[in-house]
Amino acid sequence: MRVLSLIFGILAALGLLLGFLPFFGWLNWIFVLPPAVLGLIFGALGRDRGRSP
């Protein structure tokens, strides 16, 4: 799950860089926000809970 979260985060960051260009701001809402939210969800589900033995 952590690797999947990392992949979604990298894709969102690359899309965010493209969204900074003029006339490409709409990319942030359509192509960046959904993968970023999915990465956040997968990261929260896959985090280490710190189980003690």
ModelCIF file with pLDDT and N, C-alpha, C, O atoms, coordinates in Angstrom:
data_MODEL
#
_entry.id   MODEL 
#
_entity.id                         1 
_entity.type                       polymer 
_entity.pdbx_number_of_molecules   1 
#
_entity_poly.entity_id                      1 
_entity_poly.type                           'polypeptide(L)' 
_entity_poly.nstd_linkage                   no 
_entity_poly.nstd_monomer                   no 
_entity_poly.pdbx_seq_one_letter_code       MRVLSLIFGILAALGLLLGFLPFFGWLNWIFVLPPAVLGLIFGALGRDRGRSP 
_entity_poly.pdbx_seq_one_letter_code_can   MRVLSLIFGILAALGLLLGFLPFFGWLNWIFVLPPAVLGLIFGALGRDRGRSP 
_entity_poly.pdbx_strand_id                 A 
#
loop_
_entity_poly_seq.entity_id 
_entity_poly_seq.num 
_entity_poly_seq.mon_id 
_entity_poly_seq.hetero 
1 1  MET n 
1 2  ARG n 
1 3  VAL n 
1 4  LEU n 
1 5  SER n 
1 6  LEU n 
1 7  ILE n 
1 8  PHE n 
1 9  GLY n 
1 10 ILE n 
1 11 LEU n 
1 12 ALA n 
1 13 ALA n 
1 14 LEU n 
1 15 GLY n 
1 16 LEU n 
1 17 LEU n 
1 18 LEU n 
1 19 GLY n 
1 20 PHE n 
1 21 LEU n 
1 22 PRO n 
1 23 PHE n 
1 24 PHE n 
1 25 GLY n 
1 26 TRP n 
1 27 LEU n 
1 28 ASN n 
1 29 TRP n 
1 30 ILE n 
1 31 PHE n 
1 32 VAL n 
1 33 LEU n 
1 34 PRO n 
1 35 PRO n 
1 36 ALA n 
1 37 VAL n 
1 38 LEU n 
1 39 GLY n 
1 40 LEU n 
1 41 ILE n 
1 42 PHE n 
1 43 GLY n 
1 44 ALA n 
1 45 LEU n 
1 46 GLY n 
1 47 ARG n 
1 48 ASP n 
1 49 ARG n 
1 50 GLY n 
1 51 ARG n 
1 52 SER n 
1 53 PRO n 
#
_struct_asym.id          A 
_struct_asym.entity_id   1 
#
loop_
_ma_qa_metric.id 
_ma_qa_metric.mode 
_ma_qa_metric.name 
_ma_qa_metric.software_group_id 
_ma_qa_metric.type 
1 global pLDDT . pLDDT 
2 local  pLDDT . pLDDT 
#
_ma_qa_metric_global.metric_id      1 
_ma_qa_metric_global.metric_value   81.58 
_ma_qa_metric_global.model_id       1 
_ma_qa_metric_global.ordinal_id     1 
#
loop_
_ma_qa_metric_local.label_asym_id 
_ma_qa_metric_local.label_comp_id 
_ma_qa_metric_local.label_seq_id 
_ma_qa_metric_local.metric_id 
_ma_qa_metric_local.metric_value 
_ma_qa_metric_local.model_id 
_ma_qa_metric_local.ordinal_id 
A MET 1  2 75.00 1 1  
A ARG 2  2 80.00 1 2  
A VAL 3  2 86.00 1 3  
A LEU 4  2 86.00 1 4  
A SER 5  2 86.00 1 5  
A LEU 6  2 87.00 1 6  
A ILE 7  2 88.00 1 7  
A PHE 8  2 87.00 1 8  
A GLY 9  2 87.00 1 9  
A ILE 10 2 89.00 1 10 
A LEU 11 2 87.00 1 11 
A ALA 12 2 88.00 1 12 
A ALA 13 2 88.00 1 13 
A LEU 14 2 88.00 1 14 
A GLY 15 2 86.00 1 15 
A LEU 16 2 86.00 1 16 
A LEU 17 2 87.00 1 17 
A LEU 18 2 85.00 1 18 
A GLY 19 2 82.00 1 19 
A PHE 20 2 83.00 1 20 
A LEU 21 2 82.00 1 21 
A PRO 22 2 83.00 1 22 
A PHE 23 2 82.00 1 23 
A PHE 24 2 82.00 1 24 
A GLY 25 2 81.00 1 25 
A TRP 26 2 82.00 1 26 
A LEU 27 2 78.00 1 27 
A ASN 28 2 81.00 1 28 
A TRP 29 2 83.00 1 29 
A ILE 30 2 82.00 1 30 
A PHE 31 2 82.00 1 31 
A VAL 32 2 87.00 1 32 
A LEU 33 2 88.00 1 33 
A PRO 34 2 88.00 1 34 
A PRO 35 2 85.00 1 35 
A ALA 36 2 88.00 1 36 
A VAL 37 2 90.00 1 37 
A LEU 38 2 88.00 1 38 
A GLY 39 2 86.00 1 39 
A LEU 40 2 87.00 1 40 
A ILE 41 2 88.00 1 41 
A PHE 42 2 84.00 1 42 
A GLY 43 2 85.00 1 43 
A ALA 44 2 85.00 1 44 
A LEU 45 2 85.00 1 45 
A GLY 46 2 80.00 1 46 
A ARG 47 2 72.00 1 47 
A ASP 48 2 66.00 1 48 
A ARG 49 2 63.00 1 49 
A GLY 50 2 56.00 1 50 
A ARG 51 2 58.00 1 51 
A SER 52 2 51.00 1 52 
A PRO 53 2 55.00 1 53 
#
loop_
_atom_site.group_PDB 
_atom_site.id 
_atom_site.type_symbol 
_atom_site.label_atom_id 
_atom_site.label_alt_id 
_atom_site.label_comp_id 
_atom_site.label_asym_id 
_atom_site.label_entity_id 
_atom_site.label_seq_id 
_atom_site.pdbx_PDB_ins_code 
_atom_site.Cartn_x 
_atom_site.Cartn_y 
_atom_site.Cartn_z 
_atom_site.occupancy 
_atom_site.B_iso_or_equiv 
_atom_site.pdbx_formal_charge 
_atom_site.auth_seq_id 
_atom_site.auth_comp_id 
_atom_site.auth_asym_id 
_atom_site.auth_atom_id 
_atom_site.pdbx_PDB_model_num 
ATOM 1   N N  . MET A 1 1  ? 0.813  -1.193 0.000   1.00 75.00 ? 1  MET A N  1 
ATOM 2   C CA . MET A 1 1  ? 0.000  0.000  0.000   1.00 75.00 ? 1  MET A CA 1 
ATOM 3   C C  . MET A 1 1  ? 0.863  1.266  0.000   1.00 75.00 ? 1  MET A C  1 
ATOM 4   O O  . MET A 1 1  ? 0.509  2.277  -0.605  1.00 75.00 ? 1  MET A O  1 
ATOM 5   N N  . ARG A 1 2  ? 1.993  1.183  0.689   1.00 80.00 ? 2  ARG A N  1 
ATOM 6   C CA . ARG A 1 2  ? 2.848  2.368  0.743   1.00 80.00 ? 2  ARG A CA 1 
ATOM 7   C C  . ARG A 1 2  ? 3.445  2.691  -0.615  1.00 80.00 ? 2  ARG A C  1 
ATOM 8   O O  . ARG A 1 2  ? 3.613  3.861  -0.958  1.00 80.00 ? 2  ARG A O  1 
ATOM 9   N N  . VAL A 1 3  ? 3.769  1.659  -1.394  1.00 86.00 ? 3  VAL A N  1 
ATOM 10  C CA . VAL A 1 3  ? 4.334  1.878  -2.725  1.00 86.00 ? 3  VAL A CA 1 
ATOM 11  C C  . VAL A 1 3  ? 3.274  2.485  -3.641  1.00 86.00 ? 3  VAL A C  1 
ATOM 12  O O  . VAL A 1 3  ? 3.573  3.379  -4.432  1.00 86.00 ? 3  VAL A O  1 
ATOM 13  N N  . LEU A 1 4  ? 2.056  2.008  -3.535  1.00 86.00 ? 4  LEU A N  1 
ATOM 14  C CA . LEU A 1 4  ? 0.957  2.552  -4.322  1.00 86.00 ? 4  LEU A CA 1 
ATOM 15  C C  . LEU A 1 4  ? 0.717  4.014  -3.965  1.00 86.00 ? 4  LEU A C  1 
ATOM 16  O O  . LEU A 1 4  ? 0.465  4.837  -4.845  1.00 86.00 ? 4  LEU A O  1 
ATOM 17  N N  . SER A 1 5  ? 0.793  4.334  -2.689  1.00 86.00 ? 5  SER A N  1 
ATOM 18  C CA . SER A 1 5  ? 0.647  5.715  -2.251  1.00 86.00 ? 5  SER A CA 1 
ATOM 19  C C  . SER A 1 5  ? 1.770  6.591  -2.807  1.00 86.00 ? 5  SER A C  1 
ATOM 20  O O  . SER A 1 5  ? 1.533  7.730  -3.211  1.00 86.00 ? 5  SER A O  1 
ATOM 21  N N  . LEU A 1 6  ? 2.967  6.068  -2.826  1.00 87.00 ? 6  LEU A N  1 
ATOM 22  C CA . LEU A 1 6  ? 4.110  6.808  -3.366  1.00 87.00 ? 6  LEU A CA 1 
ATOM 23  C C  . LEU A 1 6  ? 3.957  7.058  -4.858  1.00 87.00 ? 6  LEU A C  1 
ATOM 24  O O  . LEU A 1 6  ? 4.276  8.145  -5.341  1.00 87.00 ? 6  LEU A O  1 
ATOM 25  N N  . ILE A 1 7  ? 3.474  6.064  -5.590  1.00 88.00 ? 7  ILE A N  1 
ATOM 26  C CA . ILE A 1 7  ? 3.266  6.218  -7.032  1.00 88.00 ? 7  ILE A CA 1 
ATOM 27  C C  . ILE A 1 7  ? 2.224  7.293  -7.303  1.00 88.00 ? 7  ILE A C  1 
ATOM 28  O O  . ILE A 1 7  ? 2.427  8.155  -8.158  1.00 88.00 ? 7  ILE A O  1 
ATOM 29  N N  . PHE A 1 8  ? 1.102  7.246  -6.575  1.00 87.00 ? 8  PHE A N  1 
ATOM 30  C CA . PHE A 1 8  ? 0.070  8.265  -6.756  1.00 87.00 ? 8  PHE A CA 1 
ATOM 31  C C  . PHE A 1 8  ? 0.601  9.654  -6.389  1.00 87.00 ? 8  PHE A C  1 
ATOM 32  O O  . PHE A 1 8  ? 0.251  10.639 -7.040  1.00 87.00 ? 8  PHE A O  1 
ATOM 33  N N  . GLY A 1 9  ? 1.430  9.740  -5.369  1.00 87.00 ? 9  GLY A N  1 
ATOM 34  C CA . GLY A 1 9  ? 2.005  11.021 -4.973  1.00 87.00 ? 9  GLY A CA 1 
ATOM 35  C C  . GLY A 1 9  ? 2.939  11.588 -6.032  1.00 87.00 ? 9  GLY A C  1 
ATOM 36  O O  . GLY A 1 9  ? 2.927  12.791 -6.294  1.00 87.00 ? 9  GLY A O  1 
ATOM 37  N N  . ILE A 1 10 ? 3.742  10.734 -6.637  1.00 89.00 ? 10 ILE A N  1 
ATOM 38  C CA . ILE A 1 10 ? 4.656  11.186 -7.691  1.00 89.00 ? 10 ILE A CA 1 
ATOM 39  C C  . ILE A 1 10 ? 3.879  11.644 -8.918  1.00 89.00 ? 10 ILE A C  1 
ATOM 40  O O  . ILE A 1 10 ? 4.213  12.665 -9.519  1.00 89.00 ? 10 ILE A O  1 
ATOM 41  N N  . LEU A 1 11 ? 2.840  10.893 -9.295  1.00 87.00 ? 11 LEU A N  1 
ATOM 42  C CA . LEU A 1 11 ? 2.011  11.298 -10.434 1.00 87.00 ? 11 LEU A CA 1 
ATOM 43  C C  . LEU A 1 11 ? 1.316  12.633 -10.170 1.00 87.00 ? 11 LEU A C  1 
ATOM 44  O O  . LEU A 1 11 ? 1.220  13.477 -11.060 1.00 87.00 ? 11 LEU A O  1 
ATOM 45  N N  . ALA A 1 12 ? 0.838  12.815 -8.952  1.00 88.00 ? 12 ALA A N  1 
ATOM 46  C CA . ALA A 1 12 ? 0.186  14.078 -8.604  1.00 88.00 ? 12 ALA A CA 1 
ATOM 47  C C  . ALA A 1 12 ? 1.182  15.233 -8.632  1.00 88.00 ? 12 ALA A C  1 
ATOM 48  O O  . ALA A 1 12 ? 0.843  16.333 -9.066  1.00 88.00 ? 12 ALA A O  1 
ATOM 49  N N  . ALA A 1 13 ? 2.406  14.989 -8.171  1.00 88.00 ? 13 ALA A N  1 
ATOM 50  C CA . ALA A 1 13 ? 3.409  16.055 -8.177  1.00 88.00 ? 13 ALA A CA 1 
ATOM 51  C C  . ALA A 1 13 ? 3.803  16.439 -9.606  1.00 88.00 ? 13 ALA A C  1 
ATOM 52  O O  . ALA A 1 13 ? 3.991  17.619 -9.903  1.00 88.00 ? 13 ALA A O  1 
ATOM 53  N N  . LEU A 1 14 ? 3.926  15.455 -10.478 1.00 88.00 ? 14 LEU A N  1 
ATOM 54  C CA . LEU A 1 14 ? 4.250  15.766 -11.875 1.00 88.00 ? 14 LEU A CA 1 
ATOM 55  C C  . LEU A 1 14 ? 3.120  16.537 -12.551 1.00 88.00 ? 14 LEU A C  1 
ATOM 56  O O  . LEU A 1 14 ? 3.368  17.476 -13.307 1.00 88.00 ? 14 LEU A O  1 
ATOM 57  N N  . GLY A 1 15 ? 1.895  16.142 -12.280 1.00 86.00 ? 15 GLY A N  1 
ATOM 58  C CA . GLY A 1 15 ? 0.757  16.876 -12.826 1.00 86.00 ? 15 GLY A CA 1 
ATOM 59  C C  . GLY A 1 15 ? 0.664  18.274 -12.264 1.00 86.00 ? 15 GLY A C  1 
ATOM 60  O O  . GLY A 1 15 ? 0.252  19.199 -12.963 1.00 86.00 ? 15 GLY A O  1 
ATOM 61  N N  . LEU A 1 16 ? 1.043  18.442 -11.005 1.00 86.00 ? 16 LEU A N  1 
ATOM 62  C CA . LEU A 1 16 ? 1.016  19.762 -10.388 1.00 86.00 ? 16 LEU A CA 1 
ATOM 63  C C  . LEU A 1 16 ? 2.012  20.699 -11.061 1.00 86.00 ? 16 LEU A C  1 
ATOM 64  O O  . LEU A 1 16 ? 1.722  21.878 -11.260 1.00 86.00 ? 16 LEU A O  1 
ATOM 65  N N  . LEU A 1 17 ? 3.178  20.179 -11.410 1.00 87.00 ? 17 LEU A N  1 
ATOM 66  C CA . LEU A 1 17 ? 4.168  21.003 -12.109 1.00 87.00 ? 17 LEU A CA 1 
ATOM 67  C C  . LEU A 1 17 ? 3.639  21.471 -13.461 1.00 87.00 ? 17 LEU A C  1 
ATOM 68  O O  . LEU A 1 17 ? 3.869  22.613 -13.859 1.00 87.00 ? 17 LEU A O  1 
ATOM 69  N N  . LEU A 1 18 ? 2.937  20.600 -14.159 1.00 85.00 ? 18 LEU A N  1 
ATOM 70  C CA . LEU A 1 18 ? 2.344  20.980 -15.431 1.00 85.00 ? 18 LEU A CA 1 
ATOM 71  C C  . LEU A 1 18 ? 1.196  21.966 -15.226 1.00 85.00 ? 18 LEU A C  1 
ATOM 72  O O  . LEU A 1 18 ? 0.962  22.832 -16.070 1.00 85.00 ? 18 LEU A O  1 
ATOM 73  N N  . GLY A 1 19 ? 0.489  21.839 -14.124 1.00 82.00 ? 19 GLY A N  1 
ATOM 74  C CA . GLY A 1 19 ? -0.623 22.733 -13.819 1.00 82.00 ? 19 GLY A CA 1 
ATOM 75  C C  . GLY A 1 19 ? -0.196 24.150 -13.503 1.00 82.00 ? 19 GLY A C  1 
ATOM 76  O O  . GLY A 1 19 ? -1.032 25.053 -13.505 1.00 82.00 ? 19 GLY A O  1 
ATOM 77  N N  . PHE A 1 20 ? 1.076  24.371 -13.230 1.00 83.00 ? 20 PHE A N  1 
ATOM 78  C CA . PHE A 1 20 ? 1.563  25.722 -12.969 1.00 83.00 ? 20 PHE A CA 1 
ATOM 79  C C  . PHE A 1 20 ? 1.684  26.559 -14.239 1.00 83.00 ? 20 PHE A C  1 
ATOM 80  O O  . PHE A 1 20 ? 1.737  27.787 -14.172 1.00 83.00 ? 20 PHE A O  1 
ATOM 81  N N  . LEU A 1 21 ? 1.728  25.908 -15.380 1.00 82.00 ? 21 LEU A N  1 
ATOM 82  C CA . LEU A 1 21 ? 1.832  26.640 -16.642 1.00 82.00 ? 21 LEU A CA 1 
ATOM 83  C C  . LEU A 1 21 ? 0.531  27.386 -16.923 1.00 82.00 ? 21 LEU A C  1 
ATOM 84  O O  . LEU A 1 21 ? -0.543 26.907 -16.560 1.00 82.00 ? 21 LEU A O  1 
ATOM 85  N N  . PRO A 1 22 ? 0.610  28.532 -17.554 1.00 83.00 ? 22 PRO A N  1 
ATOM 86  C CA . PRO A 1 22 ? -0.615 29.259 -17.875 1.00 83.00 ? 22 PRO A CA 1 
ATOM 87  C C  . PRO A 1 22 ? -1.551 28.427 -18.754 1.00 83.00 ? 22 PRO A C  1 
ATOM 88  O O  . PRO A 1 22 ? -1.095 27.676 -19.617 1.00 83.00 ? 22 PRO A O  1 
ATOM 89  N N  . PHE A 1 23 ? -2.817 28.559 -18.539 1.00 82.00 ? 23 PHE A N  1 
ATOM 90  C CA . PHE A 1 23 ? -3.895 27.859 -19.250 1.00 82.00 ? 23 PHE A CA 1 
ATOM 91  C C  . PHE A 1 23 ? -3.960 26.368 -18.944 1.00 82.00 ? 23 PHE A C  1 
ATOM 92  O O  . PHE A 1 23 ? -4.750 25.658 -19.566 1.00 82.00 ? 23 PHE A O  1 
ATOM 93  N N  . PHE A 1 24 ? -3.156 25.869 -18.008 1.00 82.00 ? 24 PHE A N  1 
ATOM 94  C CA . PHE A 1 24 ? -3.225 24.464 -17.616 1.00 82.00 ? 24 PHE A CA 1 
ATOM 95  C C  . PHE A 1 24 ? -3.631 24.303 -16.158 1.00 82.00 ? 24 PHE A C  1 
ATOM 96  O O  . PHE A 1 24 ? -3.442 23.233 -15.579 1.00 82.00 ? 24 PHE A O  1 
ATOM 97  N N  . GLY A 1 25 ? -4.184 25.344 -15.561 1.00 81.00 ? 25 GLY A N  1 
ATOM 98  C CA . GLY A 1 25 ? -4.604 25.279 -14.167 1.00 81.00 ? 25 GLY A CA 1 
ATOM 99  C C  . GLY A 1 25 ? -5.750 24.307 -13.938 1.00 81.00 ? 25 GLY A C  1 
ATOM 100 O O  . GLY A 1 25 ? -5.906 23.779 -12.837 1.00 81.00 ? 25 GLY A O  1 
ATOM 101 N N  . TRP A 1 26 ? -6.549 24.068 -14.963 1.00 82.00 ? 26 TRP A N  1 
ATOM 102 C CA . TRP A 1 26 ? -7.663 23.128 -14.839 1.00 82.00 ? 26 TRP A CA 1 
ATOM 103 C C  . TRP A 1 26 ? -7.171 21.706 -14.617 1.00 82.00 ? 26 TRP A C  1 
ATOM 104 O O  . TRP A 1 26 ? -7.919 20.863 -14.122 1.00 82.00 ? 26 TRP A O  1 
ATOM 105 N N  . LEU A 1 27 ? -5.911 21.427 -14.980 1.00 78.00 ? 27 LEU A N  1 
ATOM 106 C CA . LEU A 1 27 ? -5.352 20.089 -14.748 1.00 78.00 ? 27 LEU A CA 1 
ATOM 107 C C  . LEU A 1 27 ? -5.294 19.749 -13.266 1.00 78.00 ? 27 LEU A C  1 
ATOM 108 O O  . LEU A 1 27 ? -5.424 18.588 -12.881 1.00 78.00 ? 27 LEU A O  1 
ATOM 109 N N  . ASN A 1 28 ? -5.096 20.777 -12.434 1.00 81.00 ? 28 ASN A N  1 
ATOM 110 C CA . ASN A 1 28 ? -5.007 20.527 -11.001 1.00 81.00 ? 28 ASN A CA 1 
ATOM 111 C C  . ASN A 1 28 ? -6.307 19.945 -10.455 1.00 81.00 ? 28 ASN A C  1 
ATOM 112 O O  . ASN A 1 28 ? -6.277 19.087 -9.573  1.00 81.00 ? 28 ASN A O  1 
ATOM 113 N N  . TRP A 1 29 ? -7.437 20.397 -10.965 1.00 83.00 ? 29 TRP A N  1 
ATOM 114 C CA . TRP A 1 29 ? -8.721 19.918 -10.460 1.00 83.00 ? 29 TRP A CA 1 
ATOM 115 C C  . TRP A 1 29 ? -9.117 18.577 -11.048 1.00 83.00 ? 29 TRP A C  1 
ATOM 116 O O  . TRP A 1 29 ? -9.758 17.776 -10.368 1.00 83.00 ? 29 TRP A O  1 
ATOM 117 N N  . ILE A 1 30 ? -8.754 18.315 -12.284 1.00 82.00 ? 30 ILE A N  1 
ATOM 118 C CA . ILE A 1 30 ? -9.221 17.111 -12.955 1.00 82.00 ? 30 ILE A CA 1 
ATOM 119 C C  . ILE A 1 30 ? -8.229 15.953 -12.833 1.00 82.00 ? 30 ILE A C  1 
ATOM 120 O O  . ILE A 1 30 ? -8.633 14.821 -12.568 1.00 82.00 ? 30 ILE A O  1 
ATOM 121 N N  . PHE A 1 31 ? -6.933 16.226 -13.024 1.00 82.00 ? 31 PHE A N  1 
ATOM 122 C CA . PHE A 1 31 ? -5.943 15.147 -13.094 1.00 82.00 ? 31 PHE A CA 1 
ATOM 123 C C  . PHE A 1 31 ? -4.991 15.084 -11.909 1.00 82.00 ? 31 PHE A C  1 
ATOM 124 O O  . PHE A 1 31 ? -4.260 14.103 -11.774 1.00 82.00 ? 31 PHE A O  1 
ATOM 125 N N  . VAL A 1 32 ? -4.975 16.087 -11.054 1.00 87.00 ? 32 VAL A N  1 
ATOM 126 C CA . VAL A 1 32 ? -4.039 16.075 -9.932  1.00 87.00 ? 32 VAL A CA 1 
ATOM 127 C C  . VAL A 1 32 ? -4.745 15.773 -8.620  1.00 87.00 ? 32 VAL A C  1 
ATOM 128 O O  . VAL A 1 32 ? -4.246 14.979 -7.822  1.00 87.00 ? 32 VAL A O  1 
ATOM 129 N N  . LEU A 1 33 ? -5.870 16.378 -8.385  1.00 88.00 ? 33 LEU A N  1 
ATOM 130 C CA . LEU A 1 33 ? -6.545 16.210 -7.104  1.00 88.00 ? 33 LEU A CA 1 
ATOM 131 C C  . LEU A 1 33 ? -7.016 14.769 -6.846  1.00 88.00 ? 33 LEU A C  1 
ATOM 132 O O  . LEU A 1 33 ? -6.789 14.266 -5.745  1.00 88.00 ? 33 LEU A O  1 
ATOM 133 N N  . PRO A 1 34 ? -7.658 14.081 -7.799  1.00 88.00 ? 34 PRO A N  1 
ATOM 134 C CA . PRO A 1 34 ? -8.076 12.699 -7.505  1.00 88.00 ? 34 PRO A CA 1 
ATOM 135 C C  . PRO A 1 34 ? -6.925 11.738 -7.175  1.00 88.00 ? 34 PRO A C  1 
ATOM 136 O O  . PRO A 1 34 ? -7.044 10.988 -6.206  1.00 88.00 ? 34 PRO A O  1 
ATOM 137 N N  . PRO A 1 35 ? -5.798 11.722 -7.944  1.00 85.00 ? 35 PRO A N  1 
ATOM 138 C CA . PRO A 1 35 ? -4.699 10.830 -7.526  1.00 85.00 ? 35 PRO A CA 1 
ATOM 139 C C  . PRO A 1 35 ? -4.085 11.235 -6.197  1.00 85.00 ? 35 PRO A C  1 
ATOM 140 O O  . PRO A 1 35 ? -3.630 10.378 -5.439  1.00 85.00 ? 35 PRO A O  1 
ATOM 141 N N  . ALA A 1 36 ? -4.065 12.525 -5.903  1.00 88.00 ? 36 ALA A N  1 
ATOM 142 C CA . ALA A 1 36 ? -3.512 12.962 -4.623  1.00 88.00 ? 36 ALA A CA 1 
ATOM 143 C C  . ALA A 1 36 ? -4.374 12.469 -3.462  1.00 88.00 ? 36 ALA A C  1 
ATOM 144 O O  . ALA A 1 36 ? -3.847 12.042 -2.435  1.00 88.00 ? 36 ALA A O  1 
ATOM 145 N N  . VAL A 1 37 ? -5.675 12.526 -3.619  1.00 90.00 ? 37 VAL A N  1 
ATOM 146 C CA . VAL A 1 37 ? -6.573 12.040 -2.575  1.00 90.00 ? 37 VAL A CA 1 
ATOM 147 C C  . VAL A 1 37 ? -6.458 10.521 -2.432  1.00 90.00 ? 37 VAL A C  1 
ATOM 148 O O  . VAL A 1 37 ? -6.452 10.000 -1.316  1.00 90.00 ? 37 VAL A O  1 
ATOM 149 N N  . LEU A 1 38 ? -6.366 9.816  -3.555  1.00 88.00 ? 38 LEU A N  1 
ATOM 150 C CA . LEU A 1 38 ? -6.179 8.364  -3.483  1.00 88.00 ? 38 LEU A CA 1 
ATOM 151 C C  . LEU A 1 38 ? -4.856 8.004  -2.806  1.00 88.00 ? 38 LEU A C  1 
ATOM 152 O O  . LEU A 1 38 ? -4.798 7.062  -2.015  1.00 88.00 ? 38 LEU A O  1 
ATOM 153 N N  . GLY A 1 39 ? -3.807 8.745  -3.111  1.00 86.00 ? 39 GLY A N  1 
ATOM 154 C CA . GLY A 1 39 ? -2.519 8.511  -2.459  1.00 86.00 ? 39 GLY A CA 1 
ATOM 155 C C  . GLY A 1 39 ? -2.596 8.753  -0.959  1.00 86.00 ? 39 GLY A C  1 
ATOM 156 O O  . GLY A 1 39 ? -1.980 8.030  -0.176  1.00 86.00 ? 39 GLY A O  1 
ATOM 157 N N  . LEU A 1 40 ? -3.349 9.768  -0.561  1.00 87.00 ? 40 LEU A N  1 
ATOM 158 C CA . LEU A 1 40 ? -3.533 10.045 0.858   1.00 87.00 ? 40 LEU A CA 1 
ATOM 159 C C  . LEU A 1 40 ? -4.271 8.902  1.548   1.00 87.00 ? 40 LEU A C  1 
ATOM 160 O O  . LEU A 1 40 ? -3.906 8.490  2.649   1.00 87.00 ? 40 LEU A O  1 
ATOM 161 N N  . ILE A 1 41 ? -5.306 8.399  0.895   1.00 88.00 ? 41 ILE A N  1 
ATOM 162 C CA . ILE A 1 41 ? -6.074 7.291  1.471   1.00 88.00 ? 41 ILE A CA 1 
ATOM 163 C C  . ILE A 1 41 ? -5.223 6.032  1.568   1.00 88.00 ? 41 ILE A C  1 
ATOM 164 O O  . ILE A 1 41 ? -5.209 5.379  2.612   1.00 88.00 ? 41 ILE A O  1 
ATOM 165 N N  . PHE A 1 42 ? -4.517 5.681  0.504   1.00 84.00 ? 42 PHE A N  1 
ATOM 166 C CA . PHE A 1 42 ? -3.678 4.479  0.536   1.00 84.00 ? 42 PHE A CA 1 
ATOM 167 C C  . PHE A 1 42 ? -2.534 4.629  1.530   1.00 84.00 ? 42 PHE A C  1 
ATOM 168 O O  . PHE A 1 42 ? -2.141 3.656  2.173   1.00 84.00 ? 42 PHE A O  1 
ATOM 169 N N  . GLY A 1 43 ? -2.001 5.830  1.662   1.00 85.00 ? 43 GLY A N  1 
ATOM 170 C CA . GLY A 1 43 ? -0.940 6.051  2.635   1.00 85.00 ? 43 GLY A CA 1 
ATOM 171 C C  . GLY A 1 43 ? -1.438 5.903  4.064   1.00 85.00 ? 43 GLY A C  1 
ATOM 172 O O  . GLY A 1 43 ? -0.727 5.378  4.922   1.00 85.00 ? 43 GLY A O  1 
ATOM 173 N N  . ALA A 1 44 ? -2.659 6.364  4.322   1.00 85.00 ? 44 ALA A N  1 
ATOM 174 C CA . ALA A 1 44 ? -3.219 6.235  5.663   1.00 85.00 ? 44 ALA A CA 1 
ATOM 175 C C  . ALA A 1 44 ? -3.551 4.779  5.983   1.00 85.00 ? 44 ALA A C  1 
ATOM 176 O O  . ALA A 1 44 ? -3.401 4.343  7.125   1.00 85.00 ? 44 ALA A O  1 
ATOM 177 N N  . LEU A 1 45 ? -3.999 4.030  4.981   1.00 85.00 ? 45 LEU A N  1 
ATOM 178 C CA . LEU A 1 45 ? -4.313 2.625  5.209   1.00 85.00 ? 45 LEU A CA 1 
ATOM 179 C C  . LEU A 1 45 ? -3.065 1.774  5.376   1.00 85.00 ? 45 LEU A C  1 
ATOM 180 O O  . LEU A 1 45 ? -3.095 0.773  6.091   1.00 85.00 ? 45 LEU A O  1 
ATOM 181 N N  . GLY A 1 46 ? -1.976 2.153  4.733   1.00 80.00 ? 46 GLY A N  1 
ATOM 182 C CA . GLY A 1 46 ? -0.786 1.324  4.749   1.00 80.00 ? 46 GLY A CA 1 
ATOM 183 C C  . GLY A 1 46 ? 0.268  1.738  5.749   1.00 80.00 ? 46 GLY A C  1 
ATOM 184 O O  . GLY A 1 46 ? 1.366  1.181  5.749   1.00 80.00 ? 46 GLY A O  1 
ATOM 185 N N  . ARG A 1 47 ? -0.033 2.696  6.599   1.00 72.00 ? 47 ARG A N  1 
ATOM 186 C CA . ARG A 1 47 ? 1.008  3.142  7.541   1.00 72.00 ? 47 ARG A CA 1 
ATOM 187 C C  . ARG A 1 47 ? 1.246  2.090  8.622   1.00 72.00 ? 47 ARG A C  1 
ATOM 188 O O  . ARG A 1 47 ? 0.366  1.295  8.952   1.00 72.00 ? 47 ARG A O  1 
ATOM 189 N N  . ASP A 1 48 ? 2.440  2.113  9.148   1.00 66.00 ? 48 ASP A N  1 
ATOM 190 C CA . ASP A 1 48 ? 2.834  1.142  10.168  1.00 66.00 ? 48 ASP A CA 1 
ATOM 191 C C  . ASP A 1 48 ? 2.164  1.521  11.489  1.00 66.00 ? 48 ASP A C  1 
ATOM 192 O O  . ASP A 1 48 ? 2.258  2.665  11.935  1.00 66.00 ? 48 ASP A O  1 
ATOM 193 N N  . ARG A 1 49 ? 1.513  0.588  12.085  1.00 63.00 ? 49 ARG A N  1 
ATOM 194 C CA . ARG A 1 49 ? 0.786  0.848  13.330  1.00 63.00 ? 49 ARG A CA 1 
ATOM 195 C C  . ARG A 1 49 ? 1.687  0.740  14.563  1.00 63.00 ? 49 ARG A C  1 
ATOM 196 O O  . ARG A 1 49 ? 1.269  1.100  15.663  1.00 63.00 ? 49 ARG A O  1 
ATOM 197 N N  . GLY A 1 50 ? 2.891  0.260  14.396  1.00 56.00 ? 50 GLY A N  1 
ATOM 198 C CA . GLY A 1 50 ? 3.815  0.157  15.529  1.00 56.00 ? 50 GLY A CA 1 
ATOM 199 C C  . GLY A 1 50 ? 3.391  -0.891 16.539  1.00 56.00 ? 50 GLY A C  1 
ATOM 200 O O  . GLY A 1 50 ? 3.324  -0.605 17.735  1.00 56.00 ? 50 GLY A O  1 
ATOM 201 N N  . ARG A 1 51 ? 3.105  -2.089 16.082  1.00 58.00 ? 51 ARG A N  1 
ATOM 202 C CA . ARG A 1 51 ? 2.685  -3.160 16.976  1.00 58.00 ? 51 ARG A CA 1 
ATOM 203 C C  . ARG A 1 51 ? 3.822  -3.547 17.914  1.00 58.00 ? 51 ARG A C  1 
ATOM 204 O O  . ARG A 1 51 ? 4.962  -3.710 17.480  1.00 58.00 ? 51 ARG A O  1 
ATOM 205 N N  . SER A 1 52 ? 3.517  -3.692 19.173  1.00 51.00 ? 52 SER A N  1 
ATOM 206 C CA . SER A 1 52 ? 4.547  -4.117 20.111  1.00 51.00 ? 52 SER A CA 1 
ATOM 207 C C  . SER A 1 52 ? 4.456  -5.637 20.307  1.00 51.00 ? 52 SER A C  1 
ATOM 208 O O  . SER A 1 52 ? 3.362  -6.200 20.326  1.00 51.00 ? 52 SER A O  1 
ATOM 209 N N  . PRO A 1 53 ? 5.611  -6.291 20.452  1.00 55.00 ? 53 PRO A N  1 
ATOM 210 C CA . PRO A 1 53 ? 5.612  -7.760 20.557  1.00 55.00 ? 53 PRO A CA 1 
ATOM 211 C C  . PRO A 1 53 ? 5.087  -8.283 21.856  1.00 55.00 ? 53 PRO A C  1 
ATOM 212 O O  . PRO A 1 53 ? 5.040  -9.497 22.059  1.00 55.00 ? 53 PRO A O  1 
#
